[in-house]
Structures are given as C-alpha cells and as structure tokens.
C-alpha cells in the first residue's frame, strides 16, 4: 500500500476522513476511497467513506500534495477528470484553480519516457491513420462525399444497373408507369375535374380567444390564439 508523505496536507486529509466516519450524511453524498485504487486501495468497507461534494473535491486536491513520483501524476489526473473531461465534470474550478491543476498535471509528465507502442499510436494519429488500410471502394465513397455528392450516389460508385432496372427507369422517365399513359382525357372529364377543384371548401379556423374565423392556419398562429390582441388587452 502506498504511504502518504508526512506533511500538513496528510494531517488535514485524515481529519476530514475521521470526521466523516463519525457521522451519517442525509443529504447528497459521494463515495470516496481513502487509499485511492490507483495507489493500491480496495473496495473494502474500511477503505470507503461518504463525503460531501466539497469535501470530496478538497480531499482529491490534498492527495496531489501527499504523494510524489508516478503516484502524484495519478492524483493530479484524478482531479483533472473531476473538473475537465466533457460529460463527466462535477466541479467548476476558478481560473486560478484551473491554472494550478493544469500546471501540476503538465509538470508530472515531464521527463516520463513513452513506450514504443505509445509512440507508434501517436505517429499514426498524426498521420490520420488507424493502422487499417481503406479499400478502393471505401476511398471512392469518401471522395464522393467530400465532393458534395449524396450518400446514395457515393454508395453506388463502381456499380452498374441491370438491364431490367434500366428498362424500368426508362419507362418511369417516359411516364409509362402511369396507367393513363397513352390515353387522352375527354373534355367532359377535364371539366368535371376542374369543377371538383373549385367546389373544394377552403379550411377555416376559429380563434380560441376572440372567436373570429380565420381563413388560414398560418394567420391563426401568427395573429390569434396565444398572440391574439384581445388576449393581450386583459
């Protein structure tokens, strides 16, 4: 188990822990590992304590000053996670606190050698490569998308239609898929269609506030109901 440094920060840390063990929190609380898991701590009951959100944050700040070496880097990163990582931040530090955390985190990584695998991953990331080569079909698809083509166009690159599909598309473009293709409508049929269109009643709407009848839904939404002048006068 990692031992903490013998300094005032360790003393304050254990004062907070001892006070928390002697009480029962009824309000919002957070579980804290007295010895962090990254430093060898476990999930045993004797290594867990319930803290308020403020106490939890303060304890993690104290932990950054209670250890040295790689352990210090782990503790700084833990505090950085609590304040920085998108979607997981629980605390909003001041600008001074943010600067201090960022500086400490940067200092802990100075002089730390990177593994060969880490170097290779960084090299591939800078090259925009994932290590898996793209197929020619995928390259054509991505090229078409970057040129502003639709997904359907891009996904069809390198493919051809069958003769049957070409014939169907030809008939569609000629209008031959319409059952009325090649037939002329009589003058009576045309007149009946025109009269039917003229006899269709236009929809009307009634304002819930002033009771006026409005000829269009857009006018109803713009000038009546919630926006009605009669309602504004009350």
C-alpha positions in Angstrom: 0.0 0.0 0.0 1.3 3.4 -0.9 2.3 5.5 2.1 1.5 9.2 2.1 4.0 11.9 2.9 4.2 13.1 6.4 3.1 16.7 6.0 0.3 19.1 6.9 -1.8 18.1 3.9 -1.9 14.5 5.1 -2.9 15.6 8.5 -5.8 17.7 7.1 -6.8 14.8 4.9 -7.2 12.4 7.7 -9.0 15.0 9.8 -11.7 15.2 7.1 -11.8 11.4 6.9 -12.1 10.8 10.6 -14.9 13.4 10.9 -16.8 11.8 8.0 -16.6 8.4 9.6 -18.2 9.7 12.8 -21.4 11.0 11.1 -24.3 9.9 8.9 -25.0 12.1 5.9 -28.7 12.5 5.0 -28.1 15.0 2.1 -26.2 14.5 -1.2 -23.1 12.5 -0.7 -20.3 10.9 -2.7 -18.3 7.7 -2.0 -14.5 8.2 -1.6 -11.7 5.7 -1.5 -9.4 6.7 1.5 -6.5 5.0 -0.3 -7.2 5.6 -4.0 -7.5 2.5 -6.1 -4.7 3.7 -8.4 -2.4 3.7 -5.3 -3.3 0.2 -4.2 -6.6 0.8 -2.4 -9.5 -1.6 -2.4 -13.3 -1.5 -2.4 -13.4 -2.9 1.2 -15.7 -1.1 3.6 -12.8 0.1 5.8 -11.4 1.9 2.7 -14.6 3.8 1.8 -16.1 6.9 3.4 -19.1 9.1 2.5 -18.2 12.8 1.8 -20.0 15.9 0.7 -19.2 17.1 -2.8 -17.0 19.9 -1.5 -15.1 17.5 0.9 -14.6 15.0 -1.9 -13.0 17.7 -4.2 -10.8 19.0 -1.3 -9.6 15.5 -0.5 -8.5 14.9 -4.1 -6.7 18.2 -4.1 -4.9 17.3 -0.9 -3.9 13.9 -2.3 -1.9 15.7 -5.1 0.3 17.1 -2.3 0.5 13.9 -0.2 2.5 11.8 -2.7 5.4 12.1 -5.2 6.5 10.5 -8.4 4.1 8.5 -10.6 1.6 8.5 -7.7 1.4 12.3 -7.9 0.7 12.1 -11.6 -2.2 9.7 -10.9 -3.7 12.0 -8.3 -3.4 15.1 -10.5 -5.1 13.3 -13.3 -7.9 12.2 -11.0 -8.6 15.9 -10.0 -8.4 16.9 -13.7 -11.0 14.3 -14.5 -13.4 15.7 -11.9 -13.1 19.2 -13.4 -12.3 18.9 -17.1 -13.4 15.8 -19.0 -16.5 16.6 -21.1 -19.7 14.8 -19.9 -18.1 13.8 -16.5 -17.2 17.1 -14.9 -18.8 17.6 -11.4 -17.0 20.7 -10.2 -16.3 24.1 -11.8 -13.0 25.4 -10.5 -11.9 29.0 -10.6 -9.4 30.2 -13.1 -6.7 30.1 -10.5 -7.5 26.6 -9.6 -7.7 25.6 -13.2 -4.3 27.1 -13.9 -2.8 25.3 -10.8 -4.2 21.9 -11.9 -3.1 22.2 -15.5 0.4 23.3 -14.4 0.8 20.4 -11.9 -0.5 17.9 -14.5 2.0 19.1 -17.1 4.9 19.0 -14.6 4.2 15.4 -13.6 4.5 14.3 -17.3 7.8 16.0 -17.9 10.7 13.5 -18.3 8.4 10.5 -18.4 9.6 8.2 -21.2 6.9 6.9 -23.6 6.6 3.3 -24.6 7.2 2.2 -28.2 3.5 1.3 -28.5 2.5 4.8 -27.3 5.0 6.4 -29.8 3.5 4.3 -32.7 -0.1 5.2 -31.7 0.8 8.9 -31.6 2.6 8.6 -35.0 -0.5 7.0 -36.6 -2.8 9.6 -35.1 -0.7 12.5 -36.5 -0.8 10.8 -39.9 -4.6 10.4 -39.8 -4.3 6.7 -39.9 -5.8 4.0 -37.8 -3.5 1.2 -38.9 -6.1 -0.4 -41.1 -5.9 0.5 -44.8 -9.1 1.5 -46.6 -10.4 -0.4 -49.6 -10.6 1.3 -53.0 -14.4 1.2 -52.8 -14.3 3.0 -49.5 -11.9 5.6 -50.8 -14.3 6.3 -53.8 -17.2 6.6 -51.4 -15.4 9.1 -49.1 -14.1 11.0 -52.2 -17.7 11.4 -53.4 -18.9 12.6 -50.0 -16.2 15.3 -49.8 -17.2 16.5 -53.3 -20.7 17.2 -52.0 -22.4 14.1 -53.6 -25.2 12.3 -51.8 -24.7 9.1 -49.8 -26.8 7.2 -52.4 -24.5 8.4 -55.2 -21.4 7.7 -53.2 -22.5 4.2 -52.3 -23.3 3.3 -55.9 -19.8 4.2 -57.3 -18.3 1.3 -59.2 -21.6 -0.5 -59.6 -23.9 -0.8 -62.6 -27.7 -1.3 -63.1 -29.1 -4.5 -64.6 -30.9 -4.4 -67.9 -34.2 -4.9 -66.2 -33.6 -2.0 -63.9 -32.6 0.2 -66.8 -35.8 -0.7 -68.6 -37.9 0.2 -65.6 -36.2 3.5 -65.1 -36.7 4.3 -68.8 -40.4 3.7 -68.6 -40.6 5.8 -65.4 -38.9 8.8 -67.1 -41.3 8.4 -70.1 -44.3 8.4 -67.8 -45.2 4.9 -69.0 -45.7 3.6 -65.4 -48.8 5.7 -65.3 -52.0 3.7 -66.1 -53.3 6.7 -68.1 -50.2 6.7 -70.3 -51.2 6.9 -74.0 -54.9 7.8 -73.2 -56.4 11.2 -73.7 -59.0 12.5 -71.3 -62.3 13.7 -72.7 -63.4 17.4 -72.5 -66.2 16.3 -70.0 -63.6 14.6 -67.8 -61.4 17.6 -67.8 -64.4 19.9 -66.9 -65.5 17.6 -64.1 -62.0 17.7 -62.6 -61.9 21.5 -62.8 -65.4 21.9 -61.1 -64.4 19.4 -58.4 -61.3 21.5 -57.6 -63.4 24.7 -57.5 -66.0 23.1 -55.1 -63.5 22.0 -52.5 -64.2 24.2 -49.5 -61.2 26.0 -48.0 -60.5 25.1 -44.4 -61.3 27.8 -41.8 -60.1 28.2 -38.2 -61.6 29.9 -35.2 -59.5 31.9 -32.7 -59.8 30.5 -29.1 -59.6 34.0 -27.7 -61.7 36.4 -29.8 -63.8 33.8 -31.6 -63.1 35.2 -35.1 -63.0 32.9 -38.1 -59.6 32.9 -39.9 -59.0 31.7 -43.4 -55.6 30.1 -42.9 -53.7 28.3 -40.2 -50.6 30.5 -40.6 -52.7 33.6 -39.9 -54.3 31.8 -36.9 -50.9 31.0 -35.4 -49.5 34.5 -36.2 -52.3 36.8 -35.2 -54.7 34.8 -33.0 -54.8 32.2 -30.1 -51.7 33.0 -27.9 -50.9 36.1 -30.0 -54.4 37.5 -30.1 -54.8 41.2 -29.4 -57.9 40.5 -27.3 -55.8 38.3 -25.0 -53.1 41.0 -24.7 -55.7 43.5 -23.5 -56.5 41.6 -20.4 
